[in-house]
Amino acid sequence: MNEPHPDHILQVGLGFWASKTLLSAVELELFTELANRPATLVELSARLGLHPRSARDFLDTLVALEFLERKDGVYSNTPSTDLFLDKRKPSYLGGMLEMANQRLYPFWGNLTTALRSGEPQNEASRGGEDLFAALYADPARLRDFLKAMTGLSHGANMAIACKFPFANYKSAVDVGTAQGDLIAQIALTNPHITGIGFDLPGVAPIFEDYIAENGLDGRVRFQPGSFFDGPIPRAEVVTMGHILHDWDLDTKKMLICKAYDALPTGGSLVVYESIIDDDRRKNAFGLLMSLNMLIETRGGFDYTGADCMGWMKEASFRETRVEHLVGPESMVVGIK
């Protein structure tokens, strides 16, 4: 039997120390600076405006956390931070971390209140607009948010494009498409596929810019609309990435039924996000994401693969399966 010890308790209980250190480094654009060229303590302090009292501890903490490397007094990015935290690279994941730093970090300080009340703790709890209403009312903020969502989803999007048998289909529609990375990756990997990105009208210029950047103007188009107010565009494959967890159970089931109606016989619905393992013991990220939905939404929650397959079968999908993608992400597939 393992002896009791406090290490894990302290590591998690004080985990916000490490989290905020990384978030501040992203805010300071430290990794983008080091992608230009490695630098000494003195050089970095000058370039980032760091006070001498804390600069060395800050940088060496990032070394100890394995976000920086240091050799002969010169700091540089690790391969991972160079790829994912340099703002100039298309693989940049920092947009999600920027949002976490600016919004989620303070809101999560009210998790206990949320657990007792069941109410969100974001802008809406302080008399502000609903998160999505506020985002869609501000084009610049919306563009940043959708770019952050691309950073979060890009790896899973590429995995879906490769793992799902698109060779058996000719068309796909991505529901709640955001910047359009999922439908873009599907089209890039499967040149025979024609695609639609379906989202609210304000997303159109952001989507169209991204599709143009990827050279897909002729094969992928935007269709404006709301999945609350009308049907989902018809296609042989319907995809929903990080969509269902935003909503309560009735809305989840409604969206799955609308996807069923949009498909021909033999068509497929692909739902993906941080699907919780059926025993609810292993995918801590998926469970934490569900708590984040408590903080951010009125009724959203994450769910297991078995949950989602059950909803699909209730909507009359004849076959269902769960397939792992990357990291905490999995897809649930339903065949009509």
Secondary structure, 3 states (H helix, E strand, C coil): CCCCCCHHHHHHHCHHHHHHHHHHHHHCCHHHHHHHCCEEHHHHHHHHCCCCCCHHHHHHHHHHCCCEEEECCEEEECHHHHHHCCCCCCCCCHHHHHHHHHHHHHHHCCHHHHHHHCCCCCHHHHCCCCHHHHHHCCHHHHHHHHHHHHHHHHHHHHHHHHHCCHHHCCEEEEECCCCCHHHHHHHHHCCCCEEEEEECHHHHHHHHHHHHHCCCCCCEEEEECCCCCCCCCCCCEEEEECCHHHCCHHHHHHHHHHHHHHCCCCCEEEEEECCECCCCCCCHHHHHHHHHHHHHCCCCCCCEHHHHHHHHHHCCCCEEEEEECCCCCEEEEEEC
